[in-house]
Each structure stands twice: as C-alpha cells, then as structure tokens.
Amino acid sequence: MAIEAFDTTEFHAEPTAPIERFAAQFAAIAAGAGDRDGQRRAPYEEVAALKRAGFGTLRLPVAEGGAGLRFSELIDVVIELARADSNIAHIFRNHFGAVENAIAEPGSKTSRFVRERSLKGETFGGGFSELGLAQAGATNFETTFVPTGDHYVLNGTKFYSTGNLYADWLFVTGRLADGRQASALLPVDRAGVDLVDDWDGIGQRLTGSGTTKFVDVKVKSNELVASGDDVKVGTKYRAVFAQLYLSAAIAGILANIHDDALKLVKARSRNFYHGIADKPRNEPGVQELVGQISTNAWLARTIVREAAAALERSQDNERAQGPSDESRMQASLAAARVKIVVDELGPATASLLFEVGGGQTVRQGLQFDRHWRNIKTLSAHNPRIYKLRVIGDYELNGTPLPSGPFF
C-alpha cells in the first residue's frame, strides 16, 4: 500500500513496549560485544536481525506499521541498545536521522520513500563529510553532480561514513555545476559506489565510519534533490537530533560500565591483604566507587532524557504552531549542555571501572578498555570547548547558537 502524508500527531494509537520487545536481541548483542570489538568482527548479523525485527521503524506511526514511539521514547531505546553495544547503536544514527526528517516533512516524496523502505526493513546511511581543506561543516564540497545527457554523474569521496557498511540506501551531498548544494538518494549497490572498511579510530571500531567512494556513479534526475527543492520546513537547528543521539550512546556505555562493575565485584571472592573487609563487595572503598559509577550512569541517562524531552516539545510546538527557530534553539541549547556534562562524566566513569577491580580489569579478555575508547571517540564529535563558548556568549550577550550541521 502506498504511503501518503500522515498526521504526525497520531503516535500512540496503541501501547508499545519497545525495550521489552527487543530485550532478547539486546541481551544477545551484549553477550558478544566485547569479543566483536576485540576481534574487530563487524556485526552484520546482529544489525540484520534488528532490521528484520522492525527496529528501524520505531518512530513511524502504528497506523503505518511502525512502533509509534515519541522521540523521547526512541532515545530510551537507543540508550539500552548502546548499553548492549554502542557500535550498533551508532550504526543506526543516520537511519533514524533520515526518519526524523521524514516525520518533519510528511508530504515530501523523500519522506514517503524513507517510510516505505523503512517498513520493508531497509535502512539509510549517508555521505556528507569530506577530508578536504574546507572548514568542518562547510558546503563547498569537492563531491560533484555533473549533468550528462538525461542524468547526472556523481564523483567524490566521503569520510566518517558511519553505518554505510550496513545500510541499503545512502543520502549523498555534493554540489551542482552552478555551486548549489544538492543531495541524492542512492542504493548502496549502485555501480561505482565503494564502501571501504578503513575506519581506524581508537573506538567505535565496528561502525564503518571510514570511506565511501563514488566513481562515475549514474544518478537519475529524479534521484537528485537540489538544496531547498524538497524541504518545506524552514526551521534551523536540524542537527540537534544527531548531537543528542551521540550523548544517548555515551549514556548507554555508562550503563554498561555500571553493569560490568557490579558483575566484576560480586564475582570476586578475594580482597587485597590490606583491605578491611573479607570480600571486595564489603570493602567501603569499593562500595564508594560503585556508588559513584551508579550515580554517574544515572545522571547521564537523566539529563539525556531531559534534553530529549526538550526536542520533543519543540517538535510538538512545530506541529501545533509551525516552524520555530527559537524553539529549536532551546532544544539545541539543552543538547549542548548535555554533551558538556556527559563528555566529562564518560571517561571519568570508564576509568573508575579499572579502580574497582584492580589488576584483573586490564586483561584483554574483558575488553573493558573499549568503554573508554568508545566514549572518547563519540565525544570527539564537535568538541565541548566550542559548546561552552557559544553557551557563554548566549548567556552574556543573547547571541544565537550556531545552526549548522555540526552543532
């Protein structure tokens, strides 16, 4: 059945329990997360199973076959998936970003396509960033769409292609001959598309965040959307979702660290000879460390949820009253503040895990180092110092926050 524009207010047509629905899959994902990271084994099977189970449709209305989640509920699920494996949670970020855009533009042809394909179990990746001389977030791309006969020819190289190895479709951004920014929506198996598994980051090793090459790729005219031609919502701050999603992934890692700390301490039967208790679980210092880890994990989850609620309120406001840059900016402000706090809590909490267990925690079989590496890799997206400065400028001078794709 063809999907038409939907009423985006109709989200809870019937109750849903998404975390419970995916609990068994998340548990299986968590059981193999450490080994996958240590062996650098891409989670193709795990991602495919989630796609088959309808994970990519969580935000679509129940009437269309989705789970009908509100945005804040999606973030809860993302935290739980990141708790199981932050790589897999990160893999789905561009897909859910595409779905968010589809919800914001329910009447566009791209929206209908994204929703239809998502309901078929397919997912979306992207190609935006380039390792060129342009400033980060700039749109003077080296990637080009050149008109040739009745189609275009796409050439270019993208990096930070998170999730593309596992996706079915790619949103690719470049420039036309007249300099305008343009995007195309292409299948990953189109001739000339090369997904290279060359991501060399210290963390998030399995996200496929490396290179995507486009060499003489044929792009049909109806697959290309010039900047502004298919976008009706004029609001700024469209990158809030992507920023907050990363903080949700870090909150999930902190929950995982908490799980590992409890499991580690409860399993230990011998204490240091200079301890004052018979078992580590009764050692005051160990109890204090676990208490701090628990508190940090709770705080990260709580503030991420609060920022998600702010973005959800902005979405509700837009549906009721139309686009609002001010509403979106407040959501951006909340997401920026959350990032600052979570980016500080994360590495500190990961380090506490090594203090809880002592020497045995550094054994490679446990793969505890992946928590710190994954957090640092996620938090390196758009460093916190830039957030702090603009928040201060906003508070002191009322200067609006940046509204580009990297804030």
C-alpha positions as CSV (number, residue, x, y, z in Angstrom):
1,M,0.0,0.0,0.0
2,A,1.4,3.4,-1.0
3,I,2.1,5.6,2.0
4,E,0.7,9.1,1.8
5,A,1.3,12.1,4.1
6,F,0.4,11.1,7.7
7,D,-0.8,13.0,10.7
8,T,2.3,13.2,12.9
9,T,0.2,13.7,16.0
10,E,-1.0,10.1,15.8
11,F,1.8,8.4,17.5
12,H,0.4,6.3,20.4
13,A,-2.5,4.6,18.6
14,E,-1.9,1.6,20.8
15,P,0.5,0.8,23.7
16,T,4.1,-0.2,22.8
17,A,6.8,-1.8,24.9
18,P,9.9,-1.5,22.6
19,I,12.6,-2.2,25.2
20,E,10.9,-5.4,26.2
21,R,10.2,-6.2,22.6
22,F,13.9,-6.2,21.8
23,A,15.2,-7.4,25.2
24,A,16.3,-10.8,24.0
25,Q,18.1,-9.4,21.0
26,F,19.8,-6.7,23.1
27,A,20.9,-9.4,25.6
28,A,22.4,-11.5,22.7
29,I,24.1,-8.4,21.3
30,A,25.6,-7.6,24.7
31,A,26.9,-11.1,25.2
32,G,29.1,-10.8,22.2
33,A,30.0,-7.1,22.2
34,G,33.4,-7.5,23.9
35,D,34.6,-10.3,21.6
36,R,33.4,-8.5,18.5
37,D,35.4,-5.4,19.5
38,G,38.5,-7.4,20.3
39,Q,38.4,-9.4,17.1
40,R,37.1,-6.5,15.0
41,R,34.2,-8.6,13.8
42,A,31.6,-6.5,12.1
43,P,28.1,-7.0,13.5
44,Y,26.4,-7.7,10.2
45,E,24.2,-10.5,11.5
46,E,23.2,-8.5,14.6
47,V,22.3,-5.4,12.6
48,A,20.4,-7.5,10.0
49,A,18.4,-9.2,12.7
50,L,17.3,-5.9,14.2
51,K,16.3,-4.6,10.8
52,R,14.2,-7.7,10.2
53,A,12.5,-7.2,13.6
54,G,11.4,-3.7,12.6
55,F,14.0,-1.8,14.7
56,G,14.2,0.9,12.0
57,T,10.5,1.7,12.2
58,L,10.3,2.6,15.9
59,R,9.4,6.3,15.1
60,L,6.9,5.5,12.4
61,P,3.2,5.7,13.3
62,V,1.4,2.5,14.3
63,A,-1.1,3.0,11.5
64,E,1.7,2.6,9.0
65,G,3.2,-0.4,10.7
66,G,5.7,1.3,12.9
67,A,6.0,1.2,16.7
68,G,4.6,4.8,17.1
69,L,7.3,6.0,19.6
70,R,7.7,9.6,20.5
71,F,11.2,11.0,20.3
72,S,12.0,10.7,24.0
73,E,11.0,7.0,23.9
74,L,13.3,6.4,21.0
75,I,16.2,7.8,23.0
76,D,15.4,5.4,25.8
77,V,15.7,2.5,23.4
78,V,18.9,3.9,21.9
79,I,20.4,4.1,25.4
80,E,19.5,0.5,26.0
81,L,21.0,-0.6,22.7
82,A,24.2,1.3,23.4
83,R,24.2,-0.4,26.8
84,A,24.4,-3.6,24.9
85,D,26.8,-2.4,22.1
86,S,27.5,1.2,21.4
87,N,28.8,0.4,17.9
88,I,25.4,-1.0,16.9
89,A,23.5,1.9,18.4
90,H,25.8,4.3,16.5
91,I,25.3,2.4,13.2
92,F,21.6,3.3,13.3
93,R,22.1,7.0,13.9
94,N,21.9,8.2,10.2
95,H,18.9,5.9,9.6
96,F,17.0,7.4,12.5
97,G,18.1,10.9,11.4
98,A,16.6,10.2,8.0
99,V,13.3,9.0,9.6
100,E,13.2,12.2,11.7
101,N,13.5,14.3,8.6
102,A,10.7,12.2,7.0
103,I,8.5,12.9,10.0
104,A,9.2,16.6,9.8
105,E,8.3,16.6,6.1
106,P,5.5,14.1,5.9
107,G,4.2,15.3,2.5
108,S,7.5,15.2,0.5
109,K,8.4,12.5,-1.9
110,T,11.6,11.7,0.0
111,S,9.6,11.3,3.2
112,R,7.3,8.7,1.6
113,F,10.2,6.8,0.2
114,V,12.1,6.7,3.5
115,R,9.0,5.5,5.3
116,E,8.1,2.8,2.7
117,R,11.6,1.4,2.6
118,S,12.0,1.5,6.4
119,L,8.8,-0.6,6.7
120,K,10.5,-3.1,4.4
121,G,13.3,-3.5,6.9
122,E,15.8,-1.3,4.9
123,T,18.0,1.4,6.4
124,F,19.6,4.6,5.4
125,G,23.2,5.8,5.6
126,G,24.9,9.0,4.4
127,G,27.8,10.8,2.8
128,F,28.4,14.4,4.0
129,S,31.9,14.9,5.5
130,E,35.0,15.2,3.4
131,L,38.7,15.2,4.4
132,G,39.4,18.2,2.3
133,L,40.6,21.8,3.0
134,A,37.2,23.2,3.6
135,Q,36.1,24.1,7.2
136,A,34.2,21.4,9.0
137,G,30.6,21.7,8.2
138,A,31.1,23.8,5.1
139,T,29.2,23.1,1.9
140,N,31.8,23.9,-0.7
141,F,32.1,20.2,-1.4
142,E,34.6,18.5,-3.7
143,T,31.9,15.9,-4.4
144,T,30.1,16.9,-7.7
145,F,27.0,16.1,-9.6
146,V,27.7,16.7,-13.3
147,P,24.8,16.7,-15.8
148,T,25.4,14.2,-18.6
149,G,22.6,13.7,-21.0
150,D,19.4,12.8,-19.1
151,H,21.2,12.0,-15.8
152,Y,24.0,13.2,-13.6
153,V,27.4,11.6,-12.9
154,L,28.5,11.6,-9.2
155,N,32.2,11.7,-8.2
156,G,33.6,12.2,-4.8
157,T,35.0,10.7,-1.6
158,K,33.3,10.9,1.8
159,F,34.6,10.0,5.2
160,Y,33.0,9.4,8.6
161,S,30.5,7.2,6.8
162,T,29.0,5.8,9.9
163,G,26.6,2.9,9.3
164,N,27.1,2.8,5.5
165,L,28.5,-0.7,5.5
166,Y,25.2,-1.9,6.9
167,A,22.8,0.4,5.0
168,D,20.6,-0.2,2.0
169,W,20.4,3.5,0.8
170,L,22.7,6.5,1.0
171,F,21.9,10.2,1.2
172,V,24.9,11.8,-0.6
173,T,25.6,15.5,-0.5
174,G,27.6,17.4,-3.1
175,R,27.4,20.4,-5.4
176,L,26.0,21.1,-8.8
177,A,27.8,22.9,-11.6
178,D,26.3,26.3,-10.5
179,G,27.6,25.7,-7.0
180,R,24.3,24.9,-5.3
181,Q,24.3,22.2,-2.7
182,A,22.5,19.1,-3.7
183,S,21.7,15.6,-2.3
184,A,21.0,12.3,-4.0
185,L,19.4,9.2,-2.5
186,L,21.0,6.1,-4.0
187,P,21.1,2.3,-3.4
188,V,24.4,1.1,-1.9
189,D,24.8,-1.5,-4.7
190,R,24.7,1.1,-7.5
191,A,27.7,0.7,-9.8
192,G,30.6,3.0,-8.8
193,V,29.7,3.1,-5.1
194,D,32.5,1.6,-3.0
195,L,32.1,1.1,0.8
196,V,35.6,0.9,2.3
197,D,36.0,-0.6,5.7
198,D,39.0,1.5,6.6
199,W,37.9,3.2,9.8
200,D,41.0,3.5,12.0
201,G,39.5,5.2,15.1
202,I,40.6,4.1,18.5
203,G,37.0,3.4,19.4
204,Q,33.6,2.6,17.7
205,R,35.7,0.3,15.6
206,L,32.8,-1.5,14.0
207,T,30.6,1.3,12.8
208,G,32.1,1.5,9.3
209,S,32.9,5.2,9.8
210,G,35.6,5.3,7.2
211,T,35.5,6.0,3.5
212,T,32.7,5.9,0.9
213,K,33.8,6.4,-2.7
214,F,31.7,7.5,-5.6
215,V,33.3,6.9,-9.0
216,D,31.3,7.9,-12.1
217,V,28.0,6.9,-10.4
218,K,25.0,7.4,-12.5
219,V,22.3,9.5,-10.8
220,K,18.9,9.7,-12.3
221,S,17.3,13.1,-12.4
222,N,14.5,12.1,-10.0
223,E,17.1,10.8,-7.5
224,L,18.7,14.2,-7.1
225,V,17.2,16.9,-4.9
226,A,18.7,20.4,-5.2
227,S,19.1,22.3,-1.9
228,G,15.7,23.6,-0.8
229,D,13.6,21.9,-3.5
230,D,12.3,19.2,-1.3
231,V,12.5,20.9,2.1
232,K,9.4,22.7,3.3
233,V,10.2,23.2,7.0
234,G,12.3,26.4,7.3
235,T,13.4,25.9,10.8
236,K,17.1,25.9,11.7
237,Y,18.9,23.7,14.2
238,R,18.2,20.5,12.3
239,A,21.3,18.8,13.7
240,V,20.1,18.7,17.3
241,F,19.0,15.1,16.8
242,A,22.4,13.9,15.6
243,Q,24.1,15.6,18.5
244,L,21.8,14.3,21.2
245,Y,21.9,10.8,19.7
246,L,25.7,10.6,20.4
247,S,25.1,11.7,24.0
248,A,22.5,8.9,24.3
249,A,25.1,6.4,23.1
250,I,27.5,7.5,25.8
251,A,24.8,7.3,28.4
252,G,24.3,3.7,27.3
253,I,28.0,3.0,27.7
254,L,27.9,4.3,31.2
255,A,25.0,2.0,32.0
256,N,27.2,-0.8,30.6
257,I,30.1,0.2,32.8
258,H,27.7,0.1,35.8
259,D,26.7,-3.5,34.8
260,D,30.3,-4.5,34.4
261,A,31.3,-3.0,37.8
262,L,28.5,-4.9,39.6
263,K,29.3,-8.2,37.9
264,L,33.0,-7.8,38.5
265,V,32.8,-7.0,42.2
266,K,30.1,-9.6,43.0
267,A,32.2,-12.3,41.4
268,R,35.4,-11.6,43.3
269,S,36.0,-13.7,46.4
270,R,39.4,-12.4,47.5
271,N,40.3,-8.9,48.7
272,F,43.7,-7.2,49.0
273,Y,45.5,-8.3,52.1
274,H,45.5,-4.7,53.4
275,G,41.7,-4.3,52.9
276,I,39.4,-4.0,55.9
277,A,36.7,-6.4,54.7
278,D,36.6,-10.1,53.8
279,K,35.3,-9.6,50.3
280,P,35.6,-6.7,47.8
281,R,31.8,-6.3,47.8
282,N,32.0,-5.4,51.6
283,E,35.0,-3.1,51.2
284,P,34.0,0.6,51.9
285,G,36.3,2.0,49.2
286,V,34.9,-0.4,46.6
287,Q,31.4,0.4,47.6
288,E,32.1,4.1,47.2
289,L,33.5,3.6,43.7
290,V,30.5,1.5,42.7
291,G,28.2,4.2,44.2
292,Q,30.0,6.9,42.1
293,I,29.7,4.8,38.9
294,S,26.0,4.2,39.6
295,T,25.4,7.9,40.2
296,N,27.2,8.9,37.0
297,A,25.3,6.5,34.9
298,W,22.0,7.6,36.4
299,L,22.9,11.3,35.8
300,A,23.9,10.8,32.2
301,R,20.7,8.9,31.4
302,T,18.6,11.5,33.3
303,I,20.0,14.6,31.5
304,V,19.9,13.0,28.1
305,R,16.2,12.2,28.7
306,E,15.6,15.8,29.7
307,A,17.2,17.1,26.5
308,A,15.2,14.6,24.5
309,A,12.1,16.0,26.1
310,A,13.1,19.5,25.1
311,L,13.5,18.4,21.5
312,E,10.2,16.6,21.7
313,R,8.5,19.7,23.0
314,S,9.9,21.7,20.1
315,Q,8.6,19.1,17.6
316,D,5.1,19.3,19.2
317,N,5.2,23.1,19.1
318,E,6.1,23.0,15.4
319,R,3.2,20.7,14.6
320,A,0.8,22.9,16.5
321,Q,2.1,26.4,15.6
322,G,4.5,26.0,12.7
323,P,8.3,26.2,12.4
324,S,10.1,28.0,15.3
325,D,13.8,28.7,15.3
326,E,13.6,29.8,18.9
327,S,12.0,26.5,20.0
328,R,14.7,24.5,18.1
329,M,17.5,26.7,19.5
330,Q,16.3,25.9,23.1
331,A,16.5,22.2,22.2
332,S,20.0,22.8,20.7
333,L,21.0,24.6,23.9
334,A,19.8,21.6,26.0
335,A,21.7,19.1,23.8
336,A,24.9,21.2,24.0
337,R,24.7,21.4,27.8
338,V,24.1,17.6,28.0
339,K,27.1,17.0,25.8
340,I,29.4,19.1,28.0
341,V,28.4,17.1,31.1
342,V,28.3,13.6,29.6
343,D,31.6,14.1,27.8
344,E,33.2,14.8,31.2
345,L,31.3,12.0,33.1
346,G,32.1,9.4,30.5
347,P,35.9,9.0,30.5
348,A,36.0,9.5,34.3
349,T,33.4,6.8,34.8
350,A,35.3,4.4,32.5
351,S,38.4,4.9,34.5
352,L,36.7,4.1,37.7
353,L,35.9,0.6,36.4
354,F,39.7,-0.1,36.5
355,E,39.9,1.0,40.1
356,V,37.0,-1.2,41.1
357,G,38.8,-4.4,40.1
358,G,42.4,-3.6,40.2
359,G,44.9,-5.6,38.0
360,Q,42.5,-8.1,36.7
361,T,40.5,-5.4,34.9
362,V,43.3,-4.7,32.4
363,R,43.2,-8.2,31.0
364,Q,42.4,-8.1,27.3
365,G,39.7,-10.8,27.6
366,L,37.4,-8.5,29.5
367,Q,37.7,-5.8,26.9
368,F,37.0,-3.1,29.5
369,D,39.2,-0.6,27.7
370,R,36.6,-0.4,24.9
371,H,34.3,1.6,27.1
372,W,36.9,4.5,27.5
373,R,37.8,4.2,23.8
374,N,34.2,4.3,22.6
375,I,33.3,7.2,24.8
376,K,36.3,9.3,23.7
377,T,35.5,8.5,20.0
378,L,31.9,9.5,20.4
379,S,32.7,12.6,22.4
380,A,35.3,13.8,19.9
381,H,32.4,14.7,17.5
382,N,32.3,18.5,17.8
383,P,34.4,19.2,20.9
384,R,32.9,20.5,24.1
385,I,35.0,23.7,24.1
386,Y,33.0,25.0,21.2
387,K,29.8,24.3,23.0
388,L,31.0,26.1,26.2
389,R,32.0,29.2,24.4
390,V,28.7,29.6,22.5
391,I,26.6,28.9,25.6
392,G,28.6,31.6,27.4
393,D,28.1,34.0,24.6
394,Y,24.4,33.3,24.5
395,E,24.0,33.8,28.3
396,L,26.0,37.0,28.3
397,N,25.0,38.6,25.1
398,G,22.0,36.8,23.7
399,T,23.9,35.6,20.7
400,P,22.0,32.8,19.0
401,L,23.6,29.4,18.9
402,P,25.2,28.2,15.6
403,S,22.6,26.4,13.5
404,G,24.7,24.5,11.0
405,P,25.1,20.7,10.7
406,F,27.9,20.3,13.2
407,F,26.3,21.9,16.2
